[in-house]
C-alpha cells in the first residue's frame, strides 16, 4: 500500500512562504534600520548594510527576484555584517528564493531563522512549519521530521505538520516510526472524543502490512471499519480473517465468518458462496444455503458455465432439503420444549434463522440459552444475529456483548456489534 501523499503540500508551502511570511519580512527595512519583531532596541541592521537590504526589499516587492538576490549576496559578502544583519538577510532570502521556486536555498534561509535566536516567538510556528514543509518537498525526510517534532514540542503543531511527519516516516521506509506516530495520533483523537482521520488509520494499516504483522494488520483494519465502515475496508478485514488459522479452526466458525461477509455484502468469490452453502447444509440450515446461492445467482457471481451448473445443482439440492426440513420443524420445536438441555432449541432456532423467521428464531435461541447449552458463545452469537435481523438492534448488541469464552467468536461478535450500531 502506497503512502497517501498530500497532493496540495506544495501549494501549502507556497501560500505559507509567499503570502503571510512576506508580509512579516518586507516591512522590516523601511529606512536605514531594521527593528526585530521582538522590538528590542539593540536589534538593528548595521548602517553599512541598510542600503543593499533596502534595495533587496524594494526588488522583492517589485517581483524582481534576480535583482533581489544580487543585493542580498552583496549584503551577505559584507565583512561588516552582524548576526542580526544575517537574520534579516535570511528573512528576505527565504521569501525571495521561495518565490523563485528555489526551495533548497529557501530552506537554508528559513532554517537559519529557526536557529539564530532572533525570530520572535509568535513567528516561530510559521518558520518551523515552513522548514518542515520545504524539507518534505526536497525529500529530506529526517529534517522534515525533526522540525515537525519541534513544532509538536512547541505546542503549535497542526494537521499539516502531522501529515508531514507521518508521511516522512513512511516515505523514508521507517515502518515502526510510522506506526508509532500515526497510532499515537489516532489514540489521542479517540481519547479526546474525536474521530481519527481516515488517512491516519490507513497509514497505521500500511505500516502493519509493510512489517508483515498479521495481528497488527487485523487490528488496524478493525479500527478502520469501526470509524469508516466502507465496503473495501470490510472486505480487507474479513478476507484477512479468512486467512487466519484460528478463525478457520472449525467449520462452525468458518460459517460464522461467511455469515458476516454476506451480511456486509463483501462475499464475492464463487467458491465462497459454494462453501458457505455446503457448510450451512451440513450444519442444519438448508434454508440459509438456499438463500445464499440465490443471492449469488442474482448478483451474477457464477460466470463460468461449469461452476454455474455445479451451483445450480447444489441450489436444487438445498431447496429439496429445505422443504423436508421445514416440514419437520414443528415436531422438532415440540421436542425442544421437553428436552433437558437447550441444545435442541438452539438447533431449531438456528434452522428458523435460515428461513428468515427471525422472531421464532430469537424465541427458541433464548429458550435454549435459558436451559443451558454446550456452546454458549455460539448460541449467543446466533441470538444476536437473529435479533438484529428482527430489527431489535439494542437487544442484538447486548447479545453480541455477552459472547464470551471463544476468542474467535468474541472477535466476530464485536464486529457484528459494530455493524449493528452502524446499520
Secondary structure, DSSP 8 states (H G I E B T S, - for coil): ------TTHHHHHHHIIIIIHHHHHTTS-SSS----TT--TT----HHHHHHHHHHHHHHHTT-HHHHHHHHHHHHT-TT--HHHHHHHHHHHHHHHHHTT-HHHHHHHHHHHHHSS-S-HHHHHHHHHHHHHHHHHTT-HHHHHHHHHHHHHHT---HHHHHHHHHHHHHTT-HHHHHHHHHHHHHHHHHTT----HHHHHHHHHHHHHTT-HHHHHHHHHHHHHH---HHHHHHHHHHHHT-TTGGGSHHHHHHHHHHHHHTT----HHHHHHHHHHHHHTT-HHHHHHHHHHHHHTT---SHHHHHHHHHHHHHHHHHHHHHHHHHHHHHHHHHH-SSSHHHHHHHHHHHHTT-HHHHHHHHHHHHHH--S-HHHHHHHHHHHHHHTT-HHHHHHHHHT--S-HHHHHHHHHHHHHHHH-
